[in-house]
Amino acid sequence: MVAPYIFDCDNKSDNTVASFVAKGVFMEYSSSQTSTIIYCLDRALKFHEQEKYQYRFKDIDVFDEAMLELKRSIIEWPTTALGILDTSNWKINFLVKGEKLLKPEASLFVRMTTKGSLVLDWLPYKIPEFGDSKFIQWTDQSYGWFSPGNRLFAFRNLDFLLPRGGRPTSHAVKYLLEGIHAHVNYVTSALGNLVDLKLMANLYLEYQERKTKRKYDEENVLISCEVLSAEEILRKEFIKWVNVTFKSLFRPED
């Protein structure tokens, strides 16, 4: 499945980016990633209709805006990533090694702003032995109402919807957050076709199994969603694996 072309490939002003789009280098969706995001969107909308009477008006507004932003970003994110994708912004002379063209290095950060918005930003990745970054120009400054030049997308006021104190969130919000998480992973994977990416921080979701006899009820509920560094995520996943492994080893025989 290939997303609609964002650029006019006959327009020379689109430079080399248009040729990449035309060849589908970074626009081709992984079927599993696409199906995950679409599934999450569908489930979030269905549960939202059932549960919205339980929400505060502020939560409904934030939910609706986040859903709209997710749908928009799925199609439009390459236009916000031009600073990374446009090869005219690469220091080509520093990337040519013999007959090979190396990928420029960049870092991606998921973070929560002081205003409670969840954002995905990129920065040039500086490696000591190579010196400065391999991008000609970039900026993390915003001007007026415009977002910073290195921002790929933002979900405003999403902090209002995050689960707190171990209390499970609603099913609609659970699927919305899972969809956002899947979208971050997709963008990282897609950009990795052209750029050597390091995902330095990402969303980390934790669940709790809930025993239920209701046929159509959800078995797992989301009790935590936070932004953690890549190292902290690995540590938590290792601890989880150890706990599951030891529990299975010392499970009493039937």
N, C-alpha and C positions, 0 to 999 in steps of 0.2 A: 504494500500500500504506500503510495507516494502522495505527500501533501501538495496542495496547489502551489504553483510557482508564485513566488512573491515578487520577483523581478521580471522586467521585460527583457528577454534575452536578446532581442534585436537592438536594444538601446545600448550604444557603446559607453554611455556614461555609467552603466552598471559595472564596468571594468571586469576584472577576473571573477568577481563573486558570482555574476550571472552565469558564467560558464560552469562553475561548480554546481549551481542550482540545476542547470540544464542537464548535467550529467548525473544528478541525484546523489552527489557525494555525501552531503550531510542532511538532505531532506528525506531520505528514505526511512520510513518508520520500521522499527522492529515489530513484528506482528504481536509478540507477547507483551511488549511495553504498551503498544497501542490498545490492545484489548483490555489491559489492566486499567488504563486511564479512562477509557470509555465505560467500562464496567463500574468504576467508582463514581463517575459522573451520574450514570443512570440510577445507581442505588441511592446516591445522595439526594437526588431529586425526588425519588419515590418516598423515601423516609421523611424528607422535609415536609411533604404534603401531609403526612400523618402526624408529625410531631410539632409543627410550627406553633400550634396553639399553646405549647408549653413554654415557648421562648419569650424573652423580653423583646420589645420592639427593636432595641439596639442590636441584639443578636441576629434578628431576622435581616436587618439592613446589612450587617457585616457578612452574613452567610450569602445573601444574594449577590453582593458585590464581589466576594471571593469566587463564587461560581462563575460569574461573568468574566472576571480576570483570568481564571484558569482556561476557560473556553477560548478567550482572545489570545492568550499566550501560546496555546498549542499551535496556532496558525502563524502568529506574528513574531515569535521569539527570534527568528533569524535576523529580522530588521534591527533588533536591539543588540545583536551580537556582531554587528559589522566591524566594530573595533578589533575583534578577534579574527573574524573570517576573511576580511579584505586583505589579500596578499600585498596590496600596495602599501599597507601599514606594517609590513614585516621588514626587518632588516635582513634582506636576502643575502647580502655579502657575508654576514656573520653566520648564516644558516647553511651555506654551501660547504660541504666537506667532501672533497674529491668529486665523485660523480653523484653524490647523494645530496638531497635537500632535506635537512633536518626540520622537525616540527618546532615552532616556537613554544616556549613553556608559558603556561598561565595557570593561575590558581582560581578556584571557585569557592565562594563562601556563602553559605546560608546563614543569615543572622536575623535577630530580632532588633528593630530599631528602638530608640527611646520612646517613640510614639506608638509602639506596639504593632508595627507593620513587619511582616515577614518578607525579606528580600533575598534575591540571589544576585551577588555582585562578582565581578572578576577583576583580577589584578595580574600584571605581569609577574612571572615567577623568576626571581633572580637566583642563579646558581653561582657560587663563588668562583669556580674555575672558568666560567664563561663571562663573568663580569656583569654588565648591565643587562636589562631585559632586551628581548629581540623584537620589540614593538617600537615603531618610530614615535608614536604619540598615543597618549591615553589620559583620561582624567577621571577623578572620582569626585569632582566638584559639580554642584547643581547650580543652575541659573534660573532665577525667577520660579515659575511653576514647573520647569522641566526637571526630570529626574537626572541623577548623576550620569555621566557618560558611560560609566562602566556597569550600569544596572541592567540586568537582563529581564527581570520582572519583579513586581511587588504586590503583596496582598495586604491591603491597608486594614489596620485595626484588628488583625487576625488574633491578636492576643486575647481579645474578649471571648473567643470560642474555645480556647485551650482548656483541657481538663486540669483541675487543681485538687490538691490534697488527696489524691488517690481515688477521687470520685469519678465514676465513669461518665464520659460525655455521651451525647445523643448519638443514635446510629447515623443520622444525616451528617453530623459534624465528623464522625469517625471516617466515613467514606470520602468526605471532602478533603480531610487531611491526608488520607491515603492516596487520593488522586494527586494532590500537590506533591507529595513525596515521590510518587511514580514519575511525575513530570520533571522534577529535579533530576532524577536518575536518567530519564530519557535525554534531556538536554545535555547532561554530562557525557553520555555515551555518544550522542550525535556529534558534538563538538570535538570529541576525541578522535574523529576520523581525520581531522586536519591539524589539531593542536595537541601538544603533549600536556594533558590536564591533570592537575592535582585537586581533588575535592577535599578541601581543608576542614569543612564543617558542614553538617547536614542535619536534617530532622531525624530524631530517634523516637520511635513509637513503641510503647509498652502496653501489653494487653493482660487481661485477667479472664480466665475461663469462668463462665457462669453456667451453673447447672440449671437447666430449664426443661420442662415437659411440654412447653408450647411448641408445636410443630414448626411454625414459621418465625420463631424468635431467634435472635442472634446468640450464638454460643460464646463468642469472645467479645468483650467490651474493651474499649480504649480507655486506659486510666492515666496515661502520661504521654505527652508530646512535647519535646524540648529540643533545642538546638545544642548539639554537642560537637566537639572536635572529632576528627577522624580517629585519633588515638583513643579517645574516651569511648567511642562507639565500639572499637575493636575490643577494648577491655571489658565492656559490658557484655558483648557477645561471647567472649571467652568464658566469663563467669557463668553465663547462662548455660553454655555447653557443658561446663564442668558439673553444674548442678544436675542437669538432665542425665548426664552420663553416670554419675554416682547414684542417682535415684534408681536408674535402671539396673545397675550392678547389684545393689543391695535391696532390691524389691523382694518382699517375702514370697516364697513359692506358694502357689495355690494348693 
